[in-house]
Amino acid sequence: MKTVRFELTCSRPVPFYALMANHYLAKGQLDISIAATGNVYQLEACGHQADIEQLADDIAGDFLMSAWLTATKITVIDKGCGQKQALAISGYTPDYCRHCHSAFGDNQAAEFGNIHLACPVCRGEQAWQQSQLNSSVVKDLCRTLLSGDSIRLSDGSQLSLNAMAKDTDAPSILVCNPNTTHQFFSLTAHQVLALSALEKPLIQARAIDNSRLPLPAYALGFGYDRETIIISEALRQLGVDFVYLYAAAPRLALTWIDGAWCEISANSPCQFESAPMPRHDATWAQGIGSHWHKQVISCKPCASNSVKDALQVTSPQSLAQAALLGVKLEHGLRPNHHTLGLYFSSRSNGQMVYTDKDANIQPFLALPSLPSRGDELLAELKQGQHASLLAKFEQHFPQTLIRLARYQLAQADSLSALMAMSAILLDLDDKLSPYITANLSHGDIATLSAALQACAESHPSNNSPRIDFPLVTTEQGLSINWGKTLASVMAFRLADPDSIAQIAYGFHDSLADYLANWVEHLDQKWGVDAVALSGDEMANNLLCQRLALRIGKNYPLLVNRRLAISGANVAAGALYLKQRRR
C-alpha cells in the first residue's frame, strides 16, 4: 500500500477540476481525499500499486487539459493532508466531459447529435432541457448553411459559410475539421494544444495565402458547447472545413506570452483573491469596474457611471501606472520593487514607466502621437529632413502615397497606429480595401496592424533590416521620432521593393531591441529587477517573442495571468494608485 498525491497547478481557478475532484471523491473506489489551495488542485489516494496506476490513467483522461494548467506532479507521500468533503465549485464548467463528449459528438456513435444525452459526471444535459435540437434539425441547419444562408444558434450567435459583413475586429472562425486547419492557418504547437483545451478559447492565427481567407489573421476556435460540437461535426462530414462565427457575446480570447497563456480582455466578471488593502475602494478603467472587499477584488465590465464613488482612470500615464501595479499585485511584489512596465494599448497612448527609489512610478517614454490625417502626416515629412526621401518614394510608389493621404486615424498615438502606417507604406492595405474604410476605425487599425504582423511572421529567417526608433524630446516628455521610423521603412522598401516581409519583421525585431536598450539604460540609472508586460497590444505574438529574446534573457518578464492583460489588470491595479479621487 502506498499514498500518492496527484497535483495540478493552474494560473487561475479551473472549476472543472474541482468538479472532477468531487466526482472521484464520491466514487469511493479507493481511499481518496481532495484539496484545493489557491489554484492548486490535489487528489490523494491510498492503495496498491496496480490500483494507483489505473487511477493515474483515469485522472489523465478525465481531467481535461486546461489552458490555465501550468504544471502537474505525482508524489509519493507519507501522510495526506486532503479532506473528505466536496470542494466548492464557483464559475463556469463546460457542458461536456470525456464521459459524454464521444457519445454525442462523434458521428460514428449511436447517440451522435443527442444534445440531451444524460451524463452522470458533468450533467451537461441540464443546460439544454429546453433545446429542440435533434438529428433532423441538425441536417436542416447544415442544408441552410450550405445553401449560403446563415443560421442562428441558441445563444444568439450566428454561423455563416461566408463572411456576412465587415467586422470591427478579426473575424471569428469555428473550426469544423481540425485535420485540415494547417492548410488554412499557420499554427504553433502550443496554439494547437490550446484550441483543444477545456475552455475552447479563441486563438489569433495567421491565415495562409488563400482566396477563401482574404484577411491577414483570424480568431479561431473549436466547438465550445454541445450545440457547436454537434453542428461542427455534422458539417465536417459534409466536407466543410470551417465556418464564420458571429458571437452574440465576446468569448475567451488568449495570447501566448513568455511561455504561458494570458487572457487578452475581460469580457465577464472575475475575481482576484488574497489582495492587500488598497488605497481606493473602487475604480473604473477601460470599461472595467473594480471593487475591493475583504481581500477580494471583483472586476466586471460596466459603464463608468455605474461604479459608485470610483476613481476614474483615463490618462495614459495613470493607465500605465495602474497596469504596472496590477502585475505587481499578481506577483506579490512590494511597492518599492524596481519593476519596469511596458504598457501598450490599442485605445490609449502606449507608455514605458519605471519604479524609482521612492517607490513612485515615473514615466520614461510615451509612444508617438502621429498626425491623425494621412495628408497631414505626409506634409510633415515633406517639411522635414526626409523630404528628398519622400520625393524619391513618391516617384517609385505614387499610388501608395495617394492611398495614405486619404486615410484618417481614429487613434493616432498607439503602437497599432504606427504599425498601420508602416503597413500602408508596404502596400499591405491594397488587398484589404474591401474590408477597411478611409476613416480608419479601431477595428481597421487593428486589421492593418495584424497585416504587418502576419507579413513579418511569414519571413523565413531572423535576418532583417534595422528600423529606427530614436528617442525625441516633446512637450510631454520622451517619445519616439515617428518620422525617422517611417523613413526607415520607406528607405528599405526603395532599396529592395520585394523585401516587404523582411522589413515587417525588422519593424518588430528592431522595436524589441530598442526597448531592451532603454530597459538597460534605466537599469543603470535606477535599477530594474523585472519587466512587466500589459495591454492588449501585447497580444502581438511576434513582438512578445522578440521581447522575450531581447529583454527576457537579462530580466524576468512578468505578466498578470490571473486577470486579463487589458482592462481587468488595469482596473485592479488602479485600486493601488497614489492618486486622489476627484
PyMOL commands that set and color helices and strands:
alter all, ss='L'
color gray80, all
select helices_A, chain A and resi 15-27+49-62+98-104+124-128+135-146+178-184+189-195+226-237+304-306+316-331+374-383+387-396+398-406+415-425+430-432+442-457+482-495+500-525+536-539+541-550+568-574
alter helices_A, ss='H'
color red, helices_A
select strands_A, chain A and resi 2-10+31-37+40-47+69-77+151-152+158-160+172-175+185-186+202-207+217-221+242-246+253-257+260-263+270-273+282-285+288-293+296-301+311-312+339-343+351-355+361-366+408-409+439-440+471-474+477-480+530-534+557-558
alter strands_A, ss='S'
color yellow, strands_A
deselect
rebuild
show_as cartoon
